[in-house]
Amino acid sequence: MMDKVLVTRRVFQRALDLLATRAEVLASPHDRDLRAEELLEMSAGCRALMTMPADRIDRAFLTARPEVAMVANDAVGYDNIDLAAARELGVVVTNTPGVLTEATADLTISLVLAVMRRLVEGDRFLRAGLFKGTAPMFMLGTDPRGKTLGVFGFGRIGQAVARRAGAFGMNVIYHDVEPLAEAAREVEAEYVSFEELLARSDVVSINALLNDQTRGAFNYQVLRRMKPTAFLVNAARGPIVVEADLARALEEKVIAGAALDVYEFEPAVNPRLIGLENVVLSPHLGSATREVREAMALLAARNIVAFLEGGEPPTRLV
């Protein structure tokens, strides 16, 4: 009898075809986030799961489904999975790093430019029929050249963002749990403390993983330590920023603007942010290209197939 694999969202057919060479594939009929009880019910009898960031794989779930021996998260982040519980219970967990690095960095630098140059605000202005012609002082933005980009989280994506920033003439500083000297040399980035990152950056780009140390890291007190002319960009994980505090900081002009691709209570967005002109909002598009999303699903499928065949999954976490 073939092993059963549950795929919790619609993915590219090539990934399903790959899984079907080694397992019976059960695909969720709902192309939406599954409720906890739905995930529990659908995973009955499954040896492996292909999960999405919204699927909560915690100790309670793993205990209730002891037949699940492997979880392949179709994302680079894995804050939705209790790795400690998985390790304790002998459940293999993988993610999809690498394949989405460049696309997410592209989206990040797009957000940087959009908020600095007021592109989305200008689009709304024109569509509202308000554009009567340009003028020397009309809708002035901020030139990125010569400005300092502070990268919070200097992993693959943070480094790729730094490379792109250099092409626009920006100086790059970064903060991480420890200096990454070789990577920093390649992109000419300077390691600084968190406090210095806040004080010196004209744009702070959040590219860190969500964990106990980064959750809520950008609250009102932290935002107050940024320049009043600075911008905050988050294309990593929403809960790293306290949205109510960000809204307050923007309303009070503590910082100049923000651009977000992810949200603290996603898919909900703080309505105060929606009402602000100096905020660019995109609906979690970091890896949203056909090429990248297919590559992510294929990598997740390869991880599952390798596991079911008794091999080592290519991107194993635990």
C-alpha positions as CSV (number, residue, x, y, z in Angstrom):
1,M,0.0,0.0,0.0
2,M,1.3,3.4,-1.0
3,D,1.9,6.1,1.6
4,K,-0.6,8.9,1.8
5,V,0.5,12.6,1.5
6,L,-1.8,15.6,2.2
7,V,-1.3,18.8,0.2
8,T,-3.1,21.6,2.1
9,R,-3.5,24.2,-0.7
10,R,-3.6,24.2,-4.5
11,V,-0.1,23.9,-5.9
12,F,1.4,23.5,-9.4
13,Q,0.6,20.2,-11.1
14,R,4.3,19.2,-11.6
15,A,4.7,19.0,-7.8
16,L,1.6,16.8,-7.5
17,D,2.8,14.6,-10.3
18,L,6.1,14.2,-8.6
19,L,4.4,13.2,-5.3
20,A,2.2,10.7,-7.2
21,T,5.2,8.7,-8.3
22,R,5.7,7.7,-4.7
23,A,2.5,8.3,-2.8
24,E,-1.2,8.6,-2.9
25,V,-1.8,12.3,-3.0
26,L,-4.7,13.8,-1.1
27,A,-5.2,17.4,-2.1
28,S,-7.4,19.8,-0.1
29,P,-10.6,20.6,-2.0
30,H,-10.5,24.1,-0.5
31,D,-8.0,26.6,-2.0
32,R,-8.0,28.6,1.3
33,D,-6.4,28.3,4.7
34,L,-7.7,25.2,6.5
35,R,-9.3,25.5,9.9
36,A,-7.5,23.5,12.6
37,E,-10.2,20.8,12.7
38,E,-10.1,20.5,8.9
39,L,-6.4,20.0,8.9
40,L,-6.7,17.4,11.6
41,E,-9.4,15.5,9.8
42,M,-7.8,15.6,6.3
43,S,-4.4,14.4,7.6
44,A,-5.8,11.1,9.0
45,G,-3.7,8.2,7.8
46,C,-1.2,10.5,6.1
47,R,2.5,9.8,6.5
48,A,3.6,13.2,5.2
49,L,2.1,16.7,4.7
50,M,2.9,19.5,2.4
51,T,1.9,22.5,4.5
52,M,1.6,26.3,4.0
53,P,2.6,29.1,6.5
54,A,-1.0,29.3,7.7
55,D,-1.1,25.6,8.8
56,R,-0.4,25.4,12.5
57,I,1.6,22.3,13.2
58,D,1.9,22.3,17.0
59,R,2.5,19.7,19.6
60,A,-1.3,19.1,20.0
61,F,-1.6,18.3,16.3
62,L,1.5,16.1,16.1
63,T,0.3,14.2,19.2
64,A,-3.2,13.7,17.7
65,R,-1.7,12.5,14.4
66,P,1.2,10.2,15.4
67,E,1.1,8.7,11.8
68,V,2.4,12.0,10.4
69,A,6.2,11.4,10.2
70,M,7.2,14.3,8.0
71,V,6.1,17.9,7.4
72,A,7.3,19.7,4.3
73,N,6.5,23.4,4.7
74,D,6.0,25.2,1.3
75,A,7.8,28.3,2.6
76,V,11.2,29.4,3.8
77,G,9.8,30.5,7.2
78,Y,8.7,27.8,9.6
79,D,7.2,29.7,12.6
80,N,4.0,27.8,12.0
81,I,5.7,24.6,13.1
82,D,6.7,23.6,16.6
83,L,10.2,22.4,15.8
84,A,10.9,21.4,19.4
85,A,7.9,19.1,19.5
86,A,8.7,17.7,16.1
87,R,12.2,16.9,17.2
88,E,11.0,15.3,20.4
89,L,8.4,13.2,18.5
90,G,10.8,12.2,15.7
91,V,8.9,14.1,13.0
92,V,11.1,15.3,10.1
93,V,10.5,19.0,9.0
94,T,11.7,20.7,5.9
95,N,11.3,24.1,4.3
96,T,12.0,25.7,0.9
97,P,15.0,28.1,1.3
98,G,17.0,29.5,-1.6
99,V,14.4,29.2,-4.4
100,L,12.6,32.3,-3.3
101,T,15.5,34.5,-2.3
102,E,15.8,36.6,-5.4
103,A,12.1,37.2,-5.9
104,T,11.6,38.2,-2.3
105,A,14.6,40.6,-2.5
106,D,13.1,42.1,-5.7
107,L,9.8,42.7,-3.9
108,T,11.6,44.2,-0.9
109,I,13.6,46.7,-3.0
110,S,10.4,47.5,-4.9
111,L,8.7,48.4,-1.7
112,V,11.7,50.6,-0.7
113,L,11.6,52.5,-3.9
114,A,7.8,52.7,-3.9
115,V,7.6,54.3,-0.5
116,M,10.6,56.6,-1.0
117,R,9.3,57.9,-4.3
118,R,5.6,57.9,-3.3
119,L,4.7,55.8,-6.3
120,V,1.5,54.2,-4.9
121,E,0.4,57.5,-3.4
122,G,0.9,59.1,-6.8
123,D,-1.1,56.3,-8.5
124,R,-4.0,56.9,-6.1
125,F,-3.8,60.7,-6.7
126,L,-3.9,60.3,-10.5
127,R,-6.8,57.8,-10.5
128,A,-8.8,60.2,-8.3
129,G,-8.6,62.7,-11.1
130,L,-6.5,65.1,-9.1
131,F,-3.5,65.4,-11.4
132,K,-3.4,68.8,-13.1
133,G,0.2,68.7,-14.3
134,T,3.6,68.6,-12.6
135,A,5.5,71.4,-10.9
136,P,8.9,71.9,-9.3
137,M,7.6,71.1,-5.8
138,F,5.0,68.6,-6.8
139,M,4.8,65.3,-4.8
140,L,8.5,65.2,-3.9
141,G,9.9,61.9,-2.7
142,T,13.3,60.9,-1.3
143,D,16.3,59.9,-3.5
144,P,17.8,56.6,-2.5
145,R,21.3,57.5,-3.6
146,G,23.6,58.2,-0.8
147,K,21.0,57.1,1.8
148,T,21.6,54.3,4.3
149,L,19.7,51.0,4.2
150,G,19.7,49.1,7.4
151,V,19.0,45.4,7.0
152,F,17.5,43.6,10.0
153,G,18.3,40.0,9.4
154,F,21.2,39.3,7.2
155,G,20.4,35.8,5.8
156,R,20.0,34.9,2.2
157,I,17.2,37.4,1.5
158,G,18.8,40.2,3.5
159,Q,22.0,39.8,1.6
160,A,20.2,39.8,-1.7
161,V,18.4,43.0,-0.7
162,A,21.8,44.6,0.2
163,R,23.1,43.8,-3.3
164,R,20.2,45.5,-4.9
165,A,20.4,48.5,-2.6
166,G,24.0,49.0,-3.7
167,A,22.9,49.2,-7.3
168,F,20.8,52.2,-6.4
169,G,23.7,53.9,-4.7
170,M,22.6,53.1,-1.1
171,N,25.0,52.5,1.7
172,V,24.2,49.3,3.6
173,I,24.5,48.5,7.3
174,Y,23.1,45.3,8.9
175,H,22.2,43.7,12.2
176,D,22.0,40.0,13.0
177,V,22.6,37.8,16.0
178,E,26.3,37.8,15.0
179,P,28.5,39.4,12.3
180,L,28.6,37.6,8.9
181,A,31.9,38.9,7.8
182,E,32.4,37.1,4.5
183,A,28.8,37.8,3.3
184,A,29.1,41.4,4.4
185,R,32.4,41.9,2.4
186,E,30.7,40.6,-0.8
187,V,28.0,43.3,-0.6
188,E,30.0,46.0,1.2
189,A,27.8,46.0,4.2
190,E,28.8,47.1,7.7
191,Y,27.8,45.2,10.9
192,V,26.2,47.4,13.6
193,S,24.3,47.0,16.8
194,F,20.5,47.2,16.7
195,E,20.6,50.7,18.3
196,E,23.0,51.9,15.7
197,L,20.9,50.4,12.9
198,L,17.9,52.3,14.1
199,A,19.8,55.6,14.6
200,R,21.7,55.6,11.2
201,S,19.2,54.0,8.7
202,D,17.2,56.1,6.3
203,V,15.3,52.8,5.5
204,V,15.1,49.8,7.8
205,S,14.4,46.6,5.9
206,I,13.1,43.7,8.0
207,N,14.3,40.4,6.5
208,A,14.6,38.3,9.6
209,L,12.9,35.0,10.6
210,L,10.0,35.2,13.1
211,N,11.0,33.7,16.4
212,D,10.9,34.5,20.1
213,Q,13.6,37.2,19.7
214,T,12.1,39.0,16.7
215,R,8.4,38.8,17.5
216,G,7.2,42.3,18.3
217,A,10.8,43.6,17.9
218,F,9.5,46.8,16.2
219,N,7.2,48.5,18.7
220,Y,6.5,52.1,19.4
221,Q,9.6,52.6,21.7
222,V,11.8,51.1,19.0
223,L,10.3,53.1,16.2
224,R,10.9,56.3,18.2
225,R,14.6,55.6,17.9
226,M,14.6,55.8,14.1
227,K,15.1,59.0,12.2
228,P,11.9,61.1,11.7
229,T,12.8,61.0,8.0
230,A,13.2,57.2,7.9
231,F,11.1,54.5,6.4
232,L,10.2,51.0,7.6
233,V,9.9,48.1,5.2
234,N,8.7,44.6,6.1
235,A,8.7,41.7,3.7
236,A,9.6,39.0,6.2
237,R,6.9,38.1,8.8
238,G,4.1,40.4,10.0
239,P,4.3,39.8,13.8
240,I,7.9,41.2,13.9
241,V,6.1,44.6,13.8
242,V,3.4,45.7,16.2
243,E,1.0,47.2,13.7
244,A,-0.9,49.4,16.2
245,D,2.4,50.9,17.3
246,L,3.5,51.4,13.7
247,A,0.2,53.2,12.9
248,R,0.7,55.5,15.9
249,A,4.3,56.2,14.9
250,L,3.1,57.2,11.4
251,E,0.2,59.3,12.6
252,E,2.5,61.1,14.9
253,K,5.2,61.5,12.2
254,V,7.7,59.6,14.3
255,I,8.9,58.1,11.1
256,A,8.2,59.2,7.5
257,G,6.5,56.2,6.0
258,A,6.3,52.4,5.8
259,A,5.9,49.7,3.2
260,L,4.5,46.3,4.2
261,D,4.0,42.9,2.4
262,V,3.2,41.0,5.6
263,Y,0.9,41.7,8.5
264,E,0.7,41.0,12.2
265,F,-2.7,39.3,12.0
266,E,-2.7,38.3,8.4
267,P,-4.8,38.5,6.3
268,A,-6.3,41.3,8.5
269,V,-4.6,44.6,8.2
270,N,-4.8,47.4,10.8
271,P,-7.4,49.8,9.4
272,R,-5.4,52.8,10.6
273,L,-2.6,51.8,8.2
274,I,-5.0,51.5,5.3
275,G,-6.1,55.0,5.8
276,L,-2.6,56.5,5.7
277,E,-1.2,58.0,2.6
278,N,2.5,57.4,3.5
279,V,2.0,53.6,3.7
280,V,2.5,51.1,0.8
281,L,0.6,47.8,1.3
282,S,1.0,44.7,-0.8
283,P,-0.8,41.3,-0.2
284,H,2.1,39.0,0.7
285,L,3.6,38.9,-2.7
286,G,7.2,38.3,-1.7
287,S,7.6,35.0,-3.6
288,A,4.6,35.4,-5.8
289,T,6.0,34.7,-9.3
290,R,4.9,31.6,-11.3
291,E,8.5,30.5,-11.5
292,V,9.3,30.7,-7.8
293,R,6.0,29.3,-6.5
294,E,6.4,26.3,-8.8
295,A,10.0,25.8,-7.7
296,M,8.9,26.0,-4.0
297,A,6.3,23.4,-4.5
298,L,8.7,21.1,-6.4
299,L,11.3,21.5,-3.6
300,A,8.7,20.6,-1.0
301,A,7.7,17.6,-3.1
302,R,11.3,16.5,-3.5
303,N,11.7,16.6,0.2
304,I,8.7,14.4,0.7
305,V,9.8,11.9,-2.0
306,A,13.3,11.7,-0.5
307,F,11.9,11.0,2.9
308,L,9.4,8.3,1.7
309,E,12.2,6.6,-0.2
310,G,14.4,6.5,3.0
311,G,16.8,9.2,1.9
312,E,17.8,12.5,3.3
313,P,15.5,15.4,2.4
314,P,17.5,18.2,0.6
315,T,16.4,21.0,3.0
316,R,15.8,19.3,6.3
317,L,15.3,21.5,9.4
318,V,14.9,18.7,12.0
